[in-house]
């Protein structure tokens, strides 16, 4: 059983190396980066829109809402930067 698992792992590694050298790996990274950037943009846009809507409903809490909005947007941006770096490394 162990030999079969090693054979499968070796075959999967050879397939991954062949895909990476043939250009499909770079294509996958490009598509992944595009998806990460689109997701981060949509997320930050949604955070901003919701914050502006909340400020319009309760103007007295606009300072707290703006602070929370900036923290949430920074967290989304941080996660997207980490994902982009990991895609470049791998």
Secondary structure, DSSP 8 states (H G I E B T S, - for coil): -HHHHHHHHHHHHHHHHHHHHHTHHHHHHHHHHHHHHHHHHHHHHHHHHHHHHHHHH-GGGHHHHHHHHHHHHHHHHHHHHHHHHHHHH-
